[in-house]
């Protein structure tokens, strides 16, 4: 059983790894892409591969996939769009919460400064601090119950989708094993079936004085044709490819589900923290009319909100990392389906690779 020291070392290691990720050039570029994205444009264009490219691909080549496989893969891409939309809504909520928290912290720090200096603010300053506190208490919680409900619905949908991936992959794996086993015995079956035919053709020909080699050559050509047809029928490459596609989507869904669970838990905690601060202000509203009582209450609130701004900053970066995970999962699954690296929407549908947009 790991000791507390081991657990602490592991926590520090994980924290250092996240710091490396957040400070990397690729993450910084992606974060800029997220925050600078024109909110008037649909999230489907923000993603890479963008959803229009995915839809166009399925429309033009989806017939090559089994209908049930195509349906669940399309559902996977649609679920990632929903997740990304939800994360972007959450990022707006975090930004709003950080602005509100910043104003509250400034008011708290102002009272604390006067208290440290042993001064008493004038009535106008006292009233402005009270106004800022009451404004925060009356504001809408940016981490709404509706957002939490949406996370729960999407998590349940993704879990159902993951179960479908697992069931379908198991079915295809079973079929693949059977066809692999059958392909091993097919040559012997064809030889066993073809030998009597060769004998029947060769014996009358020999009795009639016909050159046997010509007859057997024709018969062997026929058998080779049978073998090619049967081998094509039992080709494993298509099944193997679709198993790989489902496996990639299954793994992507697994990570996305755990991200949803983690973010939902953090949103719940932040929502409760905001509500706690608001209730404390409302509960002591009358008492804070007295400056001495206000100092006591503000001291307690400063303890509770000391790291709130940094926590929300870290939380926003974690949400961006979840969006990055979605993009990586989409690319992996799309590349498994197309069989080639994703370089932009134009390269898939035209021969002019130079006209494609560079992916960030």
C-alpha positions as a Python dict, from the first residue, in 0.01 Angstrom:
ca = {
    (1, 'X'): (0, 0, 0),
    (2, 'X'): (153, 337, -101),
    (3, 'X'): (252, 570, 182),
    (4, 'X'): (138, 928, 218),
    (5, 'X'): (480, 1037, 99),
    (6, 'X'): (442, 830, -218),
    (7, 'X'): (95, 977, -280),
    (8, 'X'): (229, 1328, -228),
    (9, 'X'): (517, 1262, -470),
    (10, 'X'): (272, 1124, -727),
    (11, 'X'): (50, 1432, -691),
    (12, 'X'): (352, 1659, -742),
    (13, 'X'): (459, 1456, -1046),
    (14, 'X'): (112, 1486, -1201),
    (15, 'X'): (106, 1859, -1126),
    (16, 'X'): (445, 1903, -1294),
    (17, 'X'): (327, 1709, -1599),
    (18, 'X'): (21, 1934, -1632),
    (19, 'X'): (244, 2241, -1603),
    (20, 'X'): (456, 2107, -1889),
    (21, 'X'): (145, 2052, -2101),
    (22, 'X'): (2, 2397, -2025),
    (23, 'X'): (334, 2567, -2109),
    (24, 'X'): (394, 2377, -2433),
    (25, 'X'): (385, 2564, -2763),
    (26, 'X'): (117, 2341, -2916),
    (27, 'X'): (-114, 2390, -2616),
    (28, 'X'): (-58, 2767, -2620),
    (29, 'X'): (-147, 2778, -2990),
    (30, 'X'): (-456, 2565, -2936),
    (31, 'X'): (-566, 2777, -2638),
    (32, 'X'): (-539, 3087, -2855),
    (33, 'X'): (-746, 2909, -3117),
    (34, 'X'): (-1016, 2837, -2858),
    (35, 'X'): (-1034, 3183, -2702),
    (36, 'X'): (-993, 3379, -3026),
    (37, 'X'): (-1252, 3178, -3215),
    (38, 'X'): (-1535, 3389, -3356),
    (39, 'X'): (-1836, 3304, -3140),
    (40, 'X'): (-2071, 3389, -3429),
    (41, 'X'): (-1938, 3086, -3618),
    (42, 'X'): (-2063, 2734, -3542),
    (43, 'X'): (-1854, 2507, -3320),
    (44, 'X'): (-1864, 2253, -3602),
    (45, 'X'): (-1615, 2471, -3793),
    (46, 'X'): (-1395, 2517, -3485),
    (47, 'X'): (-1319, 2145, -3456),
    (48, 'X'): (-1053, 1966, -3655),
    (49, 'X'): (-1143, 1768, -3856),
    (50, 'X'): (-1435, 2008, -3889),
    (51, 'X'): (-1779, 1852, -3886),
    (52, 'X'): (-1855, 1960, -4243),
    (53, 'X'): (-1559, 1753, -4365),
    (54, 'X'): (-1676, 1456, -4157),
    (55, 'X'): (-2033, 1481, -4288),
    (56, 'X'): (-1914, 1516, -4648),
    (57, 'X'): (-1690, 1213, -4614),
    (58, 'X'): (-1970, 995, -4475),
    (59, 'X'): (-2205, 1122, -4746),
    (60, 'X'): (-1966, 1035, -5028),
    (61, 'X'): (-1800, 719, -4899),
    (62, 'X'): (-2013, 600, -4608),
    (63, 'X'): (-2155, 322, -4823),
    (64, 'X'): (-1822, 143, -4791),
    (65, 'X'): (-1890, 89, -4419),
    (66, 'X'): (-2136, -150, -4262),
    (67, 'X'): (-2453, 50, -4182),
    (68, 'X'): (-2435, -27, -3809),
    (69, 'X'): (-2066, 72, -3794),
    (70, 'X'): (-2131, 391, -3987),
    (71, 'X'): (-2417, 486, -3752),
    (72, 'X'): (-2212, 454, -3433),
    (73, 'X'): (-1911, 632, -3584),
    (74, 'X'): (-2133, 922, -3695),
    (75, 'X'): (-2281, 926, -3343),
    (76, 'X'): (-1928, 948, -3201),
    (77, 'X'): (-1844, 1257, -3407),
    (78, 'X'): (-2179, 1417, -3319),
    (79, 'X'): (-2119, 1354, -2947),
    (80, 'X'): (-1779, 1525, -2966),
    (81, 'X'): (-1946, 1829, -3122),
    (82, 'X'): (-2193, 1841, -2831),
    (83, 'X'): (-1909, 1808, -2579),
    (84, 'X'): (-1711, 2087, -2742),
    (85, 'X'): (-2014, 2318, -2744),
    (86, 'X'): (-2070, 2247, -2377),
    (87, 'X'): (-1706, 2315, -2293),
    (88, 'X'): (-1716, 2646, -2478),
    (89, 'X'): (-2027, 2750, -2285),
    (90, 'X'): (-1844, 2654, -1966),
    (91, 'X'): (-1540, 2863, -2065),
    (92, 'X'): (-1766, 3166, -2102),
    (93, 'X'): (-1908, 3092, -1756),
    (94, 'X'): (-1558, 3066, -1609),
    (95, 'X'): (-1460, 3397, -1767),
    (96, 'X'): (-1770, 3563, -1622),
    (97, 'X'): (-1704, 3408, -1280),
    (98, 'X'): (-1342, 3527, -1282),
    (99, 'X'): (-1450, 3883, -1357),
    (100, 'X'): (-1711, 3875, -1081),
    (101, 'X'): (-1469, 3713, -836),
    (102, 'X'): (-1203, 3971, -920),
    (103, 'X'): (-1440, 4259, -830),
    (104, 'X'): (-1535, 4085, -506),
    (105, 'X'): (-1171, 4020, -413),
    (106, 'X'): (-1081, 4385, -475),
    (107, 'X'): (-1354, 4494, -233),
    (108, 'X'): (-1237, 4241, 27),
    (109, 'X'): (-873, 4346, -13),
    (110, 'X'): (-968, 4712, 29),
    (111, 'X'): (-1133, 4644, 365),
    (112, 'X'): (-840, 4425, 469),
    (113, 'X'): (-593, 4700, 380),
    (114, 'X'): (-775, 4955, 596),
    (115, 'X'): (-791, 4701, 877),
    (116, 'X'): (-415, 4631, 856),
    (117, 'X'): (-337, 5003, 863),
    (118, 'X'): (-570, 5060, 1158),
    (119, 'X'): (-779, 5307, 961),
    (120, 'X'): (-1153, 5336, 930),
    (121, 'X'): (-1290, 5409, 581),
    (122, 'X'): (-1529, 5695, 532),
    (123, 'X'): (-1898, 5623, 491),
    (124, 'X'): (-1884, 5658, 114),
    (125, 'X'): (-1612, 5393, 84),
    (126, 'X'): (-1791, 5170, 331),
    (127, 'X'): (-2109, 5197, 125),
    (128, 'X'): (-1925, 5123, -201),
    (129, 'X'): (-1778, 4804, -51),
    (130, 'X'): (-2123, 4699, 70),
    (131, 'X'): (-2263, 4770, -275),
    (132, 'X'): (-1997, 4551, -438),
    (133, 'X'): (-2067, 4267, -196),
    (134, 'X'): (-2443, 4292, -249),
    (135, 'X'): (-2392, 4307, -625),
    (136, 'X'): (-2200, 3981, -609),
    (137, 'X'): (-2467, 3823, -387),
    (138, 'X'): (-2744, 3922, -629),
    (139, 'X'): (-2561, 3810, -942),
    (140, 'X'): (-2650, 3493, -1128),
    (141, 'X'): (-2429, 3194, -1057),
    (142, 'X'): (-2233, 3136, -1381),
    (143, 'X'): (-2216, 2763, -1300),
    (144, 'X'): (-2584, 2685, -1338),
    (145, 'X'): (-2771, 2367, -1258),
    (146, 'X'): (-2872, 2357, -1624),
    (147, 'X'): (-2504, 2325, -1722),
    (148, 'X'): (-2459, 2039, -1475),
    (149, 'X'): (-2769, 1867, -1615),
    (150, 'X'): (-2631, 1899, -1968),
    (151, 'X'): (-2304, 1741, -1858),
    (152, 'X'): (-2497, 1454, -1699),
    (153, 'X'): (-2706, 1394, -2012),
    (154, 'X'): (-2399, 1399, -2238),
    (155, 'X'): (-2208, 1168, -2004),
    (156, 'X'): (-2493, 915, -2004),
    (157, 'X'): (-2520, 934, -2384),
    (158, 'X'): (-2143, 885, -2423),
    (159, 'X'): (-2150, 587, -2185),
    (160, 'X'): (-2429, 428, -2390),
    (161, 'X'): (-2227, 492, -2706),
    (162, 'X'): (-1920, 334, -2546),
    (163, 'X'): (-2124, 21, -2466),
    (164, 'X'): (-2236, 5, -2830),
    (165, 'X'): (-1875, 33, -2946),
    (166, 'X'): (-1775, -250, -2715),
    (167, 'X'): (-2063, -476, -2821),
    (168, 'X'): (-2012, -415, -3191),
    (169, 'X'): (-1636, -457, -3168),
    (170, 'X'): (-1687, -789, -2985),
    (171, 'X'): (-1925, -903, -3260),
    (172, 'X'): (-1681, -810, -3537),
    (173, 'X'): (-1388, -965, -3348),
    (174, 'X'): (-1581, -1291, -3321),
    (175, 'X'): (-1664, -1284, -3691),
    (176, 'X'): (-1304, -1199, -3775),
    (177, 'X'): (-1172, -1496, -3577),
    (178, 'X'): (-1416, -1729, -3752),
    (179, 'X'): (-1323, -1603, -4097),
    (180, 'X'): (-952, -1625, -4018),
    (181, 'X'): (-1001, -1985, -3911),
    (182, 'X'): (-1207, -2057, -4223),
    (183, 'X'): (-949, -1895, -4451),
    (184, 'X'): (-687, -2137, -4320),
    (185, 'X'): (-888, -2447, -4420),
    (186, 'X'): (-1031, -2307, -4746),
    (187, 'X'): (-737, -2424, -4963),
    (188, 'X'): (-778, -2779, -4834),
    (189, 'X'): (-1156, -2770, -4888),
    (190, 'X'): (-1115, -2644, -5244),
    (191, 'X'): (-845, -2902, -5316),
    (192, 'X'): (-1066, -3177, -5172),
    (193, 'X'): (-1360, -3059, -5381),
    (194, 'X'): (-1148, -3009, -5693),
    (195, 'X'): (-961, -3341, -5692),
    (196, 'X'): (-1265, -3552, -5793),
    (197, 'X'): (-1342, -3299, -6065),
    (198, 'X'): (-990, -3326, -6203),
    (199, 'X'): (-1012, -3704, -6188),
    (200, 'X'): (-1348, -3708, -6366),
    (201, 'X'): (-1212, -3483, -6640),
    (202, 'X'): (-876, -3650, -6679),
    (203, 'X'): (-990, -4017, -6685),
    (204, 'X'): (-1236, -3993, -6982),
    (205, 'X'): (-987, -3776, -7163),
    (206, 'X'): (-713, -4035, -7119),
    (207, 'X'): (-942, -4315, -7237),
    (208, 'X'): (-1034, -4113, -7542),
    (209, 'X'): (-668, -4046, -7621),
    (210, 'X'): (-694, -3672, -7555),
    (211, 'X'): (-392, -3492, -7416),
    (212, 'X'): (-461, -3474, -7041),
    (213, 'X'): (-247, -3170, -6972),
    (214, 'X'): (-477, -2941, -7173),
    (215, 'X'): (-783, -3060, -6984),
    (216, 'X'): (-621, -3035, -6645),
    (217, 'X'): (-491, -2687, -6726),
    (218, 'X'): (-848, -2573, -6795),
    (219, 'X'): (-971, -2740, -6477),
    (220, 'X'): (-695, -2583, -6268),
    (221, 'X'): (-776, -2243, -6414),
    (222, 'X'): (-1135, -2294, -6304),
    (223, 'X'): (-1023, -2392, -5954),
    (224, 'X'): (-797, -2089, -5934),
    (225, 'X'): (-1096, -1873, -6027),
    (226, 'X'): (-1300, -2034, -5748),
    (227, 'X'): (-1017, -1976, -5502),
    (228, 'X'): (-984, -1607, -5594),
    (229, 'X'): (-1359, -1554, -5561),
    (230, 'X'): (-1381, -1731, -5226),
    (231, 'X'): (-1067, -1562, -5093),
    (232, 'X'): (-1215, -1223, -5186),
    (233, 'X'): (-1539, -1317, -5014),
    (234, 'X'): (-1358, -1406, -4694),
    (235, 'X'): (-1106, -1120, -4700),
    (236, 'X'): (-1022, -1005, -4348),
    (237, 'X'): (-891, -659, -4435),
    (238, 'X'): (-1232, -488, -4425),
    (239, 'X'): (-1323, -642, -4089),
    (240, 'X'): (-981, -558, -3946),
    (241, 'X'): (-1013, -196, -4057),
    (242, 'X'): (-1359, -155, -3905),
    (243, 'X'): (-1246, -322, -3581),
    (244, 'X'): (-961, -68, -3565),
    (245, 'X'): (-1206, 218, -3627),
    (246, 'X'): (-1438, 101, -3349),
    (247, 'X'): (-1143, 47, -3116),
    (248, 'X'): (-1019, 404, -3174),
    (249, 'X'): (-1368, 546, -3117),
    (250, 'X'): (-1410, 331, -2805),
    (251, 'X'): (-1083, 457, -2655),
    (252, 'X'): (-1166, 816, -2749),
    (253, 'X'): (-1509, 787, -2585),
    (254, 'X'): (-1354, 640, -2270),
    (255, 'X'): (-1122, 939, -2225),
    (256, 'X'): (-1394, 1191, -2312),
    (257, 'X'): (-1632, 1031, -2057),
    (258, 'X'): (-1373, 1059, -1780),
    (259, 'X'): (-1308, 1422, -1878),
    (260, 'X'): (-1682, 1491, -1855),
    (261, 'X'): (-1699, 1329, -1511),
    (262, 'X'): (-1400, 1529, -1386),
    (263, 'X'): (-1526, 1861, -1523),
    (264, 'X'): (-1877, 1798, -1389),
    (265, 'X'): (-1732, 1736, -1042),
    (266, 'X'): (-1525, 2057, -1058),
    (267, 'X'): (-1822, 2260, -1183),
    (268, 'X'): (-2029, 2129, -892),
    (269, 'X'): (-1761, 2236, -645),
    (270, 'X'): (-1725, 2583, -800),
    (271, 'X'): (-2102, 2627, -807),
    (272, 'X'): (-2121, 2541, -437),
    (273, 'X'): (-1832, 2778, -356),
    (274, 'X'): (-2005, 3068, -531),
    (275, 'X'): (-2337, 2991, -363),
    (276, 'X'): (-2165, 2970, -24),
    (277, 'X'): (-2010, 3316, -67),
    (278, 'X'): (-2341, 3463, -179),
    (279, 'X'): (-2530, 3313, 116),
    (280, 'X'): (-2269, 3440, 361),
    (281, 'X'): (-2303, 3795, 228),
    (282, 'X'): (-2683, 3785, 244),
    (283, 'X'): (-2683, 3628, 591),
    (284, 'X'): (-2452, 3897, 735),
    (285, 'X'): (-2592, 4184, 527),
    (286, 'X'): (-2736, 4366, 826),
    (287, 'X'): (-2434, 4299, 1047),
    (288, 'X'): (-2199, 4444, 786),
    (289, 'X'): (-2359, 4786, 829),
    (290, 'X'): (-2120, 4807, 1123),
    (291, 'X'): (-1758, 4839, 1007),
    (292, 'X'): (-1618, 4626, 1290),
    (293, 'X'): (-1850, 4339, 1208),
    (294, 'X'): (-1769, 4382, 838),
    (295, 'X'): (-1396, 4333, 909),
    (296, 'X'): (-1462, 4003, 1087),
    (297, 'X'): (-1683, 3876, 804),
    (298, 'X'): (-1444, 3997, 534),
    (299, 'X'): (-1154, 3821, 706),
    (300, 'X'): (-1341, 3490, 685),
    (301, 'X'): (-1440, 3550, 323),
    (302, 'X'): (-1080, 3628, 226),
    (303, 'X'): (-975, 3287, 358),
    (304, 'X'): (-1243, 3116, 149),
    (305, 'X'): (-1169, 3310, -171),
    (306, 'X'): (-790, 3338, -139),
    (307, 'X'): (-711, 3110, -432),
    (308, 'X'): (-1039, 3131, -624),
    (309, 'X'): (-905, 3335, -916),
    (310, 'X'): (-607, 3103, -966),
    (311, 'X'): (-832, 2798, -933),
    (312, 'X'): (-1061, 2930, -1205),
    (313, 'X'): (-763, 3010, -1428),
    (314, 'X'): (-635, 2654, -1383),
    (315, 'X'): (-985, 2522, -1442),
    (316, 'X'): (-1018, 2710, -1771),
    (317, 'X'): (-689, 2556, -1891),
    (318, 'X'): (-814, 2212, -1794),
    (319, 'X'): (-1130, 2270, -2000),
    (320, 'X'): (-915, 2375, -2297),
    (321, 'X'): (-716, 2055, -2250),
    (322, 'X'): (-1043, 1860, -2272),
    (323, 'X'): (-1118, 2034, -2604),
    (324, 'X'): (-769, 1937, -2720),
    (325, 'X'): (-840, 1575, -2623),
    (326, 'X'): (-1159, 1584, -2830),
    (327, 'X'): (-969, 1711, -3132),
    (328, 'X'): (-705, 1438, -3098),
    (329, 'X'): (-975, 1170, -3065),
    (330, 'X'): (-1157, 1300, -3374),
    (331, 'X'): (-836, 1301, -3578),
    (332, 'X'): (-745, 949, -3471),
    (333, 'X'): (-1086, 802, -3558),
    (334, 'X'): (-1108, 996, -3886),
    (335, 'X'): (-763, 878, -3992),
    (336, 'X'): (-860, 518, -3910),
    (337, 'X'): (-1165, 554, -4135),
    (338, 'X'): (-990, 728, -4426),
    (339, 'X'): (-667, 532, -4394),
    (340, 'X'): (-455, 844, -4433),
    (341, 'X'): (-335, 1137, -4217),
    (342, 'X'): (-563, 1436, -4179),
    (343, 'X'): (-415, 1749, -4338),
    (344, 'X'): (-726, 1951, -4412),
    (345, 'X'): (-1069, 1918, -4572),
    (346, 'X'): (-961, 1973, -4932),
    (347, 'X'): (-706, 1693, -4954),
    (348, 'X'): (-967, 1425, -4900),
    (349, 'X'): (-1193, 1528, -5185),
    (350, 'X'): (-958, 1684, -5442),
    (351, 'X'): (-627, 1600, -5599),
    (352, 'X'): (-491, 1949, -5528),
    (353, 'X'): (-321, 1894, -5193),
    (354, 'X'): (-162, 2235, -5205),
    (355, 'X'): (-497, 2408, -5173),
    (356, 'X'): (-575, 2258, -4831),
    (357, 'X'): (-578, 2464, -4514),
    (358, 'X'): (-302, 2399, -4264),
    (359, 'X'): (-422, 2248, -3939),
    (360, 'X'): (-326, 2433, -3624),
}
